[in-house]
Amino acid sequence: MTVLQTQPQTSCADRYASQTANLSLLPQDNNNADAQATKAVKANFITPRDPVIETANGGRLPAVPLAEAEKLNRFKDEAEHLGSRGGAHEIRRDTAYLAAAQETDDGATMDDSMSGQSTKAGAPLRTAFPSSKTHPLFPQLPLYGPPTLLRNLQSLGFQITSAFLSLAFLGTIVLGSLFTSIPPLLSHIYLRLTFRNPDARRPFYEEEKRRRIARRASARAWKRQRRWHHQGSQSNSVTDRQYEPTEGGKDPLICDVSYYARRVGLDVEGFRVQTEDGFIINLWHVYNPQEHSRLSSAHRDQNDPIVFPKRYLQDDNDDNSTPSHRYPPGRRKYPVLLIHGLLQSAGAYCTNDDDSLAFYLAKAGYDVFLGNNRCGFQPQHQMLKYNDPRMWNWNIRQMGVMDLAALISRVLSETGFAKLGLVCHSQGTTEAFVALAKEQRPDLGNKISVFCALAPAVYAGPLIGKMYFKFMRIISPGMFRLMFGIHAFIPFMMTMHRWLPGSLYGALGYRVFSFLFNWTDMRWERDLRDRMFQFAPVYVSAESMRWWLGRECFASQKCILATREEGRREEEEDEGADNGAGDYFDNGKAHASEERGEGREGREWRGRNAWYDEQVPPFALWVAGSDELVDGRRLLRRFERGREPHVRVVHQKIIDEYEHLDVIWAMDMIEKVGREVKEWANFLVSESLLARSVDTLIDGYEGKHPPPLYIRVCFRASATFYEEAIQASIHVTVVPHYLCLWLHCTVARTKM
């Protein structure tokens, strides 16, 4: 081999080694075994915008800029395939592509011929990367390389400055909450001094008194039962109750979901789920111990970072390999996954005893799973440690695209179902709305039978203009990182959670969050309020809070998937339509029938800026009418005005008196939200069952014994009414269950 032949190969190898060193877990300036095992090998693109670095030992490192991931794959390909036909030309084309990709930040799709993109399995890595399309709402995350002395010093500097500055910010918020509590306190004292009960103004005052008396009686009964048990008495140990509590007495106010599940006759087992970028997140399974036994810890441990495997491997000789196998024959339960809101954990669904949404759905016949986002109470990653800034380099898009996908995949794998019902609150709805967008991970919609959004957080409410939120919006990104760091957001909150007694922490937590988000406990059961705040806050990244409150993204754009300019155009169109000045469809390009959405051209014009494609699941929406944090009515208006032609809203409800947290914590939440969530999940499952039954009946079981004409007409009319009721969002939940029962009985008789 000549010198001229070896020089390009050496240059390619050097460039690849240099890029590998920039993206590896540990510095590559030494040859120790750990450094070599954690060396960056290639970038895997989970979505077109989400590269994940794969290391030599199979580990995963989270988000890196698209350009850096592309260079790693290109340099690797050049080093391995130097001299391939067209290599020099393709390298120049990739360089041009990268330069264009860096300039493309307006959301415009680049030409495929420019990208040189290939979908062939054997394509070179340099042509296998997806197009680099950056949405203004999702700017690329910073690049933090392997730890060096300089990087460690910088990281320590951020931790020191943020410790003082964020603590000062938190102290200001606490003082503000205490100061604003003075007028209500004085009013409370005045009413007491004038022999009036200030609590009598609460809407559920009488019900709160009744529950308080019942809870105290239950605690005394539990204490007597435990005393009899210790004395060896069996007189009160035998019961035929379906849900027998195994915990009771006075509430110790602890952060333990399984404890509160046992108080209502249920239990919880925890799964460790690994995301595609290496984070270990917690998934809790709520179950009835009389129907299901806890899986082994080995089975519940973290899985491989692969979502939706083609075939879930099971041991055919082990009847306990999945939860679905451990239910009695014919008693499999449809899975429902619940996702929590900002600064909360999934324990927020488990604080109201039997009136908790998670426990209510579990006792209503669902297989309930509670999903937690990355970091949570115990930050864990396959490779990264707490002090590594890469551990915290994520925002809402990674939570939706990575966390939600991993949780859905694990639930479906454990239950054996093809789809599940998804119930989200607040930030949880944001994750789902982002992940389902056609530019993110729309295929998730094929795994969801219905998406129930409680207090959907898509458009910002008036609260975003408050002084403390405005302060976080006007400071520069650099100042934001200096003040709140590049690690966890105000971790001192978690320290207070560990140190303070439950009652004091609950009272302080309520005051602070009430001051920040302008909600009250008027509709909550006050005796349980301290319990509600035992499951918040959790660890979140400063980068995530910067996405919510910083100057670049949600707080500035006022929407999760549209820019401020797009939102302003929508408002102008809506105002014009409401004032009768013209139809918002009228753009000088569509005639009247198209404006009403009639015909293919009209639908295409309506959906010109649609967020979702045909893979999106049905939506059911519950909007809190008195919510100042988010604007749910504007989201409903977007759907009603036809801007999302592929979205099928099967249910929508505005609860005028509800605030942001009332949709999960109000005392009448079960009546106004919970029952409808239960029914609509069954509704859509029954819809599929009804369609299959009608088709099977009319086909006459492969042509045998065709049903009489009057039965066919009756069933087809029933199915038509049912379908039209869904399209019109008519709540006829009881219809499908009786229809399905009738259909199956008739089919059985016909088959005989």
C-alpha positions in Angstrom: 0.0 0.0 0.0 1.4 3.4 -1.0 1.7 6.4 1.2 -1.0 8.2 -0.8 -3.4 5.4 -0.2 -2.8 5.2 3.6 -3.0 8.9 4.3 -6.8 9.3 3.5 -7.5 6.1 5.5 -5.5 7.5 8.5 -7.3 10.8 8.2 -10.7 9.2 8.2 -9.8 7.0 11.2 -8.5 10.1 13.0 -11.7 12.0 12.4 -13.8 9.1 13.6 -11.7 8.7 16.7 -12.0 12.4 17.4 -15.7 12.4 17.1 -16.0 9.2 19.2 -14.0 11.0 21.9 -16.4 13.9 21.9 -19.5 11.6 22.4 -18.2 8.8 24.6 -19.1 8.3 28.3 -15.5 8.6 29.5 -12.4 10.4 28.0 -10.6 8.3 25.4 -7.2 9.6 26.1 -6.3 6.4 27.9 -6.7 2.8 27.1 -8.3 1.5 30.3 -11.0 -1.1 29.9 -13.9 1.1 31.1 -13.1 3.8 28.7 -13.0 1.4 25.7 -16.2 -0.3 26.8 -18.1 3.0 27.0 -16.7 4.4 23.7 -19.2 5.8 21.3 -19.7 3.6 18.3 -22.6 4.9 16.3 -25.8 7.0 16.5 -29.2 5.3 16.4 -32.1 7.5 15.3 -35.1 6.7 17.4 -37.1 9.4 15.5 -35.8 11.8 12.8 -34.9 14.2 15.5 -33.8 12.0 18.3 -30.4 10.4 17.9 -29.1 8.1 20.7 -25.4 7.2 21.0 -24.7 3.5 21.3 -21.5 2.5 23.1 -19.2 -0.4 22.5 -20.8 -2.4 25.4 -24.3 -1.8 24.1 -25.1 1.1 26.4 -27.1 4.1 25.5 -26.2 7.8 25.9 -29.0 10.4 25.6 -29.6 13.4 23.4 -26.9 14.9 21.3 -27.2 17.5 18.5 -28.3 16.1 15.2 -25.2 17.4 13.5 -22.8 15.6 15.9 -24.7 12.4 15.6 -24.6 12.6 11.8 -20.9 13.3 11.8 -20.3 10.2 14.0 -22.1 8.0 11.6 -20.5 9.6 8.5 -16.9 9.4 9.8 -17.5 5.8 10.9 -18.8 5.0 7.4 -15.9 6.7 5.7 -13.3 4.9 7.8 -14.9 1.5 7.1 -15.9 2.1 3.4 -13.1 4.3 2.1 -12.7 4.0 -1.6 -16.3 2.9 -2.3 -17.8 4.1 -5.5 -19.0 7.7 -5.3 -17.5 8.1 -1.9 -16.0 11.5 -2.5 -19.1 12.8 -4.1 -21.3 11.5 -1.3 -19.1 13.0 1.3 -19.4 16.4 -0.4 -23.2 16.0 -0.7 -23.4 15.1 3.1 -21.4 18.2 3.9 -23.8 20.4 1.9 -26.7 18.6 3.5 -25.4 19.3 7.0 -24.9 22.9 6.2 -28.4 23.2 4.9 -29.8 21.3 7.8 -28.2 23.7 10.3 -29.8 26.6 8.5 -33.3 25.0 8.3 -35.0 26.1 11.5 -38.4 27.2 10.2 -39.9 23.7 10.0 -39.7 23.4 6.2 -39.1 20.0 4.9 -35.9 19.6 3.0 -35.8 18.0 -0.4 -35.1 14.3 -0.2 -32.7 14.4 -3.1 -30.7 16.9 -1.1 -30.6 14.7 2.0 -29.3 11.7 0.3 -31.4 9.6 2.7 -31.8 5.9 2.2 -34.1 3.4 3.8 -32.2 0.3 2.6 -30.9 -2.0 5.3 -27.5 -2.2 3.8 -27.1 1.5 3.1 -24.0 3.3 4.3 -24.4 5.0 7.7 -23.8 8.4 6.1 -26.9 8.0 4.0 -29.1 6.3 6.6 -29.6 9.2 8.9 -32.9 11.0 8.9 -33.5 14.6 7.7 -32.5 17.3 10.2 -35.6 19.3 10.6 -35.7 21.6 13.6 -39.0 23.0 14.9 -38.8 26.4 16.6 -40.5 25.0 19.7 -37.9 22.2 20.1 -34.4 23.7 19.7 -31.6 21.3 19.8 -30.1 20.5 23.2 -26.6 21.5 24.2 -23.7 19.0 23.8 -22.0 17.9 27.0 -19.0 15.7 26.2 -17.2 13.2 28.5 -15.9 14.5 31.8 -12.7 16.5 31.7 -11.1 18.7 34.3 -12.4 21.8 32.6 -15.9 20.4 32.2 -16.0 19.2 35.8 -15.0 22.7 37.0 -17.7 24.3 34.8 -20.3 21.8 36.1 -19.3 22.5 39.7 -19.5 26.2 39.0 -23.1 25.9 37.7 -24.0 23.8 40.8 -22.6 26.3 43.2 -24.2 29.4 41.6 -27.5 27.7 41.0 -27.6 26.4 44.6 -27.5 30.0 45.9 -29.6 31.7 43.2 -32.3 29.1 42.9 -32.6 28.9 46.7 -33.0 32.7 46.8 -35.7 32.3 44.1 -37.4 29.6 46.1 -37.2 31.6 49.2 -38.9 34.6 47.5 -41.7 32.3 46.3 -42.2 30.9 49.8 -42.3 34.3 51.3 -44.7 35.5 48.7 -47.0 32.5 49.4 -46.9 33.2 53.2 -47.5 36.9 52.7 -50.6 36.3 50.4 -51.9 33.8 53.1 -52.3 36.6 55.7 -55.6 38.1 54.4 -57.3 34.7 54.3 -55.9 33.9 57.7 -57.3 37.1 59.2 -60.7 36.5 57.6 -60.7 33.0 59.1 -59.8 34.3 62.6 -62.5 37.0 62.3 -65.2 34.4 61.4 -64.2 32.3 64.3 -64.3 35.2 66.7 -67.8 36.0 65.6 -68.9 32.4 66.2 -69.2 31.5 62.5 -67.6 28.5 60.8 -65.4 29.6 57.9 -65.4 26.0 56.5 -69.2 26.1 56.1 -68.6 28.0 52.9 -66.9 25.0 51.3 -69.1 23.3 48.6 -68.7 19.8 50.1 -68.6 20.8 53.8 -71.3 18.3 54.9 -69.7 15.4 52.9 -66.3 16.3 54.4 -67.8 16.0 57.9 -69.4 12.6 57.0 -66.2 11.2 55.6 -64.2 12.5 58.6 -66.4 10.6 61.0 -66.3 7.5 58.8 -62.5 7.6 58.5 -62.1 7.9 62.3 -64.5 5.0 62.9 -62.6 3.0 60.4 -59.3 3.8 62.1 -60.7 2.7 65.5 -62.0 -0.5 63.9 -58.7 -1.2 62.4 -57.0 -0.7 65.7 -59.3 -3.1 67.4 -58.8 -5.7 64.6 -55.0 -5.5 65.0 -55.3 -5.9 68.8 -57.5 -9.0 68.4 -55.0 -10.3 65.8 -52.1 -9.9 68.2 -54.1 -11.7 70.9 -54.7 -14.6 68.6 -58.4 -14.1 68.2 -59.8 -15.3 64.8 -63.4 -14.0 65.3 -62.9 -11.1 62.9 -60.3 -12.5 60.6 -62.6 -14.3 58.0 -64.2 -12.1 55.4 -65.8 -12.5 52.0 -65.1 -8.9 50.9 -63.8 -8.6 47.4 -61.4 -5.9 48.4 -60.1 -6.4 52.0 -57.8 -3.7 53.3 -54.5 -4.8 54.6 -53.5 -1.4 56.0 -55.4 1.0 58.1 -55.4 3.3 61.1 -54.1 6.8 61.2 -52.5 8.0 58.0 -48.7 8.3 58.5 -48.4 10.6 55.5 -45.7 8.7 53.6 -44.7 8.7 50.0 -45.7 5.1 49.3 -48.3 4.2 46.6 -48.5 0.6 47.7 -49.4 1.6 51.2 -52.4 3.7 50.1 -53.4 0.9 47.7 -53.5 -1.6 50.6 -55.7 0.7 52.6 -58.5 0.1 50.0 -57.9 -3.6 49.5 -55.5 -3.3 46.5 -51.8 -3.5 46.1 -49.0 -2.2 43.8 -46.0 -3.8 42.2 -43.2 -1.8 40.6 -41.5 -2.4 37.3 -38.3 -0.8 36.2 -38.5 0.3 32.5 -35.5 1.3 30.4 -36.0 3.9 27.8 -34.3 3.9 24.4 -31.9 6.5 25.7 -30.9 4.6 28.8 -33.0 6.1 31.5 -34.6 3.8 34.1 -38.1 4.9 35.0 -40.7 3.4 37.3 -44.0 1.8 36.2 -46.5 0.8 39.0 -49.1 -1.9 38.5 -52.3 -1.6 40.6 -53.9 -5.0 41.2 -56.3 -6.9 43.4 -54.2 -9.4 45.5 -57.2 -11.8 45.5 -56.9 -12.1 41.7 -53.2 -11.6 41.0 -50.0 -12.4 42.8 -46.9 -10.3 42.7 -44.4 -11.1 40.0 -40.8 -11.9 40.8 -38.4 -9.0 41.2 -36.3 -10.4 38.3 -39.3 -10.3 36.0 -40.1 -6.7 37.1 -36.5 -5.5 36.5 -35.4 -3.3 33.7 -35.9 -4.5 30.2 -33.8 -4.0 27.1 -34.0 -0.5 25.5 -36.2 -1.8 22.7 -39.8 -0.7 22.4 -42.6 -2.7 20.7 -40.6 -5.8 19.8 -42.2 -7.8 17.0 -42.8 -10.7 19.3 -42.9 -10.6 23.1 -41.1 -13.7 24.2 -42.8 -15.8 26.8 -42.1 -19.1 28.5 -44.8 -21.4 27.4 -44.2 -23.6 30.4 -44.5 -20.8 32.9 -48.1 -19.8 33.6 -46.9 -16.8 35.6 -44.8 -15.3 32.9 -47.1 -12.3 32.5 -49.8 -10.7 34.6 -52.4 -11.6 32.0 -51.7 -15.2 32.5 -52.3 -15.0 36.2 -55.9 -13.9 36.0 -58.6 -16.6 36.0 -59.6 -17.8 32.5 -61.9 -15.3 30.9 -61.0 -12.6 33.4 -58.3 -10.7 31.5 -58.5 -7.0 32.1 -58.1 -4.2 29.5 -54.9 -2.2 30.3 -55.1 1.5 31.1 -51.9 3.7 31.5 -52.1 6.8 33.7 -49.5 9.6 33.2 -49.0 12.4 35.8 -48.5 16.1 35.5 -45.6 18.6 36.0 -43.5 18.2 39.2 -45.7 15.3 40.2 -45.5 11.5 40.3 -48.1 9.0 39.4 -49.0 8.8 43.1 -51.2 11.8 42.4 -53.8 9.4 41.1 -53.8 7.4 44.4 -54.4 10.0 47.2 -58.2 9.9 47.7 -58.8 6.4 48.9 -61.6 4.8 46.9 -62.2 8.1 45.1 -58.7 8.0 43.6 -58.9 7.6 39.8 -56.4 4.8 39.8 -58.1 2.7 42.4 -61.6 3.5 41.0 -60.6 2.2 37.5 -58.9 -0.8 39.0 -62.1 -1.8 40.9 -64.1 -1.0 37.8 -62.4 -3.9 36.0 -59.3 -2.3 34.3 -55.7 -3.4 34.5 -54.3 -0.1 35.8 -50.7 0.9 35.3 -49.2 4.2 36.6 -46.3 5.6 34.6 -43.6 7.9 35.9 -41.3 10.1 33.9 -37.5 10.0 34.0 -35.6 10.9 37.1 -38.7 11.1 39.4 -37.9 10.4 43.1 -34.7 8.5 42.3 -32.8 9.6 39.1 -31.4 6.5 37.4 -29.6 5.9 34.1 -28.0 2.8 32.7 -24.6 4.6 32.5 -24.8 8.2 33.7 -24.5 9.4 37.3 -26.4 12.2 39.1 -23.7 14.9 38.7 -23.2 14.3 35.0 -25.0 17.1 33.1 -25.9 14.6 30.4 -28.2 13.0 32.9 -30.4 16.1 32.8 -30.1 17.1 29.2 -33.8 16.5 28.2 -37.1 18.3 27.9 -40.7 17.6 27.2 -40.0 16.0 23.7 -37.8 13.3 25.2 -40.3 12.6 27.9 -43.0 12.1 25.2 -41.0 10.4 22.5 -38.9 8.2 24.8 -40.6 7.8 28.2 -44.2 7.4 26.9 -43.2 4.9 24.2 -41.2 2.8 26.7 -44.1 2.8 29.2 -46.7 1.9 26.6 -44.4 -0.9 25.2 -43.9 -2.4 28.6 -47.6 -2.4 29.5 -48.6 -4.0 26.2 -45.8 -6.6 26.7 -46.9 -7.4 30.2 -50.6 -7.7 29.4 -50.5 -9.2 25.9 -52.9 -6.6 24.4 -52.4 -4.8 21.2 -53.6 -1.5 22.5 -54.3 0.3 25.7 -56.3 3.2 27.1 -54.1 6.3 27.9 -55.2 8.7 30.6 -53.0 11.8 31.2 -53.2 14.9 33.3 -51.6 18.3 32.6 -48.0 17.8 31.5 -48.8 14.1 30.8 -51.2 15.3 28.2 -48.5 17.5 26.7 -46.2 14.5 26.4 -48.9 12.6 24.5 -49.9 15.5 22.3 -46.3 16.1 21.4 -45.4 12.4 20.9 -48.4 11.8 18.7 -47.7 14.7 16.4 -46.9 13.7 12.8 -43.4 15.2 13.1 -42.5 13.3 16.2 -43.7 9.7 16.8 -47.1 9.3 15.3 -47.0 5.5 15.2 -47.7 5.5 18.9 -51.3 6.2 18.0 -51.6 2.7 16.7 -51.0 1.4 20.2 -53.7 3.6 21.9 -57.4 2.8 21.8 -58.4 6.2 23.3 -56.5 9.1 24.7 -58.3 10.7 27.7 -56.8 14.1 28.4 -57.6 15.7 31.8 -56.9 19.5 31.9 -55.1 19.3 28.5 -52.0 21.5 28.5 -51.6 22.6 24.9 -52.3 26.3 25.0 -51.0 28.6 27.8 -53.5 30.3 30.1 -53.4 33.8 31.5 -51.3 32.7 34.5 -48.2 32.6 32.3 -48.2 36.4 32.5 -47.6 36.6 36.2 -44.5 38.4 37.4 -42.4 35.4 38.5 -43.1 33.5 35.3 -42.4 36.6 33.3 -39.1 37.0 35.0 -38.0 33.5 34.0 -39.1 34.3 30.4 -37.2 37.5 30.0 -33.8 36.2 31.3 -31.4 34.8 28.7 -30.8 31.1 28.3 -27.3 31.6 29.8 -28.7 33.5 32.8 -31.3 30.8 33.2 -28.6 28.1 33.4 -26.5 30.3 35.7 -29.5 30.7 38.0 -31.1 27.2 37.9 -28.1 25.2 36.8 -27.7 22.4 34.2 -28.7 19.6 36.5 -31.9 19.1 38.5 -34.3 22.1 38.9 -34.1 23.4 42.5 -33.1 20.1 44.1 -33.5 21.7 47.5 -37.2 21.0 47.2 -36.5 17.3 47.4 -34.3 17.8 50.4 -37.2 19.6 52.2 -39.4 16.6 51.2 -37.0 14.2 53.0 -36.4 16.4 56.1 -39.8 17.9 56.9 -42.6 16.1 58.7 -45.4 15.0 56.4 -48.0 17.4 57.8 -45.7 20.5 57.7 -44.5 19.6 54.2 -48.0 19.1 53.0 -49.2 22.5 54.4 -46.2 24.3 53.0 -46.4 22.5 49.6 -50.0 23.5 49.2 -49.3 27.2 50.1 -46.4 27.4 47.6 -48.2 25.7 44.7 -51.4 27.5 45.3 -49.5 30.8 45.2 -47.7 29.8 42.0 -50.6 28.3 40.1 -53.5 30.2 41.6 -55.6 27.2 42.6 -57.4 26.4 45.9 -58.5 23.4 47.8 -62.2 24.4 47.9 -63.3 21.2 46.1 -60.8 18.8 47.7 -61.2 16.8 50.8 -59.1 18.9 53.2 -58.3 16.0 55.5 -56.4 14.4 52.6 -54.7 17.5 51.4 -51.4 16.8 53.1 -51.4 13.3 51.6 -51.8 14.8 48.1 -48.5 16.6 48.4 -46.5 13.7 49.6 -46.0 12.7 45.9 -44.7 16.0 44.7 -42.4 17.5 43.7 -40.1 15.1 42.0 -36.7 15.6 40.2 -37.0 17.4 36.9 -34.3 18.8 34.7 -33.6 22.5 34.6 -33.6 22.1 30.8 -37.2 20.8 31.0 -38.3 23.8 33.1 -36.5 26.1 30.7 -38.6 24.6 27.9 -41.8 25.4 29.9 -40.8 28.8 31.3 -37.8 30.1 29.3 -37.8 32.7 26.6 -37.6 30.3 23.6 -40.4 27.8 23.9 -43.8 27.3 25.6 -44.0 30.5 27.7 -43.1 32.6 24.7 -45.0 30.8 22.0 -48.0 30.1 24.2 -48.5 26.7 22.6 -46.7 23.3 22.6 -46.9 22.7 18.8 -47.5 26.1 17.2 -45.5 29.3 17.1 -46.8 32.6 18.4 -47.3 33.8 14.7 -49.4 30.7 13.9 -51.4 31.2 17.0 -52.1 34.8 16.2 -53.3 33.8 12.7 -55.7 31.3 14.3 -57.1 33.9 16.6 -57.6 36.3 13.7 -59.4 33.6 11.7 -61.6 32.7 14.6 -62.5 36.3 15.3 -63.4 36.8 11.7 -65.6 33.7 11.7 -67.3 34.6 15.0 -68.0 38.2 13.8 -69.4 37.0 10.5 -66.8 38.9 8.5 -65.9 35.8 6.7 -65.2 32.1 7.1 -61.9 31.2 8.5 -61.6 28.7 5.7 -61.8 31.5 3.2 -58.3 32.1 1.9 -59.2 33.0 -1.7 -58.5 29.4 -2.7 -61.5 27.4 -1.6 -65.1 27.6 -2.6 -68.1 27.4 -0.2 -68.3 23.6 -0.1 -64.6 23.3 0.6 -64.9 25.9 3.3 -67.3 23.7 5.0 -64.9 20.8 4.6 -66.9 19.0 2.0 -64.8 17.0 -0.4 -61.1 16.0 -0.5 -59.8 19.5 -1.4 -61.7 21.1 1.5 -60.3 18.6 4.0 -56.8 19.1 2.7 -57.1 22.9 3.0 -58.4 22.6 6.5 -55.5 20.4 7.5 -52.7 22.4 5.9 -51.2 23.1 9.3 -52.5 20.0 11.1 -50.4 18.6 13.8 -51.6 15.0 13.5 -52.0 12.4 10.7 -54.3 9.4 10.2 -52.5 7.4 12.9 -53.8 9.6 15.7 -56.1 7.8 18.2 -59.5 9.0 19.3 -59.5 11.9 21.9 -61.7 12.3 24.9 -61.2 15.7 26.6 -62.1 17.1 30.1 -61.4 20.8 30.4 -61.4 22.7 33.7 -63.4 25.8 33.1 -61.7 27.9 35.8 -58.2 26.8 34.9 -55.9 29.8 34.6 -52.7 27.7 34.0 -53.8 26.3 30.6 -56.5 27.2 28.0 -58.4 24.0 27.3 -61.2 25.9 25.5 -58.9 27.0 22.8 -57.8 23.4 22.1 -61.5 22.4 21.8 -62.0 25.3 19.4 -59.1 24.1 17.2 -60.7 20.7 16.9 -64.2 22.1 16.3 -63.0 24.5 13.6 -61.6 21.6 11.6 -57.9 22.4 11.9 -57.2 18.7 12.7 -59.2 16.7 10.1 -57.7 13.4 11.3 -58.6 13.9 15.0 -61.7 12.2 16.2 -63.0 13.8 19.4 -65.3 11.2 20.8 -66.1 13.1 24.0 -65.5 16.6 25.3 -66.6 18.2 28.5 -66.1 21.6 30.1 -66.5 21.6 33.9 -66.9 25.3 34.6 -66.2 25.3 38.3 -63.1 23.1 38.1 -59.6 24.3 38.5 -56.4 22.6 37.2 -56.1 19.9 39.8 -59.8 19.4 40.4 -60.0 16.9 37.6 -58.0 14.4 39.7 -58.6 15.6 43.3 -62.1 17.1 43.6 -64.5 15.3 45.9 -66.9 14.9 43.0 -64.3 13.9 40.5 -65.6 10.3 40.2 -69.1 11.6 39.3 -67.9 14.2 36.8 -64.7 12.7 35.4 -64.0 9.1 36.6 -67.2 7.4 35.5 -66.9 9.0 32.1 -63.3 7.9 31.7 -64.3 4.4 32.6 -67.3 4.4 30.3 -65.5 5.9 27.3 -62.7 3.4 27.4 -65.3 0.6 27.4 -67.2 2.5 24.8 -64.4 2.3 22.2 -63.6 -1.3 23.1 -67.2 -2.2 22.6 -67.3 -0.2 19.3 -64.8 -2.6 17.8 -66.6 -5.6 19.3 -69.9 -4.4 17.9 -68.5 -3.9 14.4 -67.1 -7.4 14.4 -70.3 -8.8 15.7 -72.4 -7.1 13.0 -70.1 -8.2 10.2 -70.0 -11.7 11.5 -73.7 -11.9 11.9 -74.5 -10.5 8.4 -71.9 -12.7 6.8 -73.8 -15.6 8.4 -70.7 -17.4 9.8 -69.0 -18.1 6.4 -72.3 -18.3 4.6 -74.0 -20.8 6.9 -77.5 -20.0 8.3 -77.8 -16.4 7.2 -79.9 -14.4 9.6 -83.4 -13.3 8.8 -83.8 -10.0 6.9 -85.4 -8.2 9.8 -82.5 -9.1 12.1 -80.0 -7.8 9.6 -81.9 -4.6 9.1 -82.3 -4.1 12.9 -78.6 -4.7 13.6 -77.4 -2.6 10.8 -79.6 0.3 11.9 -78.3 -0.1 15.5 -74.7 -0.1 14.2 -75.4 3.0 12.1 -77.0 4.8 15.0 -74.1 3.8 17.2 -71.5 5.1 14.7 -73.4 8.4 14.2 -73.7 8.9 18.0 -69.9 8.6 18.2 -69.3 11.1 15.5 -71.7 13.5 17.2 -70.1 12.9 20.6 -73.4 11.7 22.0 -72.9 10.0 25.3 -74.8 6.7 24.8 -72.3 4.5 26.7 -74.9 2.0 27.8 -75.9 1.2 24.3 -72.9 -0.7 23.0 -72.8 -3.1 26.0 -76.4 -4.3 25.6 -76.0 -4.4 21.8 -72.9 -6.5 22.0 -74.5 -8.9 24.5 -77.6 -9.1 22.2 -75.5 -9.6 19.1 -73.3 -12.3 20.6 -76.3 -14.2 21.9 -78.0 -14.0 18.5 -74.8 -15.0 16.8 -74.5 -18.0 19.1 -78.0 -19.1 18.3 -77.5 -18.6 14.6 -74.4 -20.6 14.7 -76.2 -23.5 16.4 
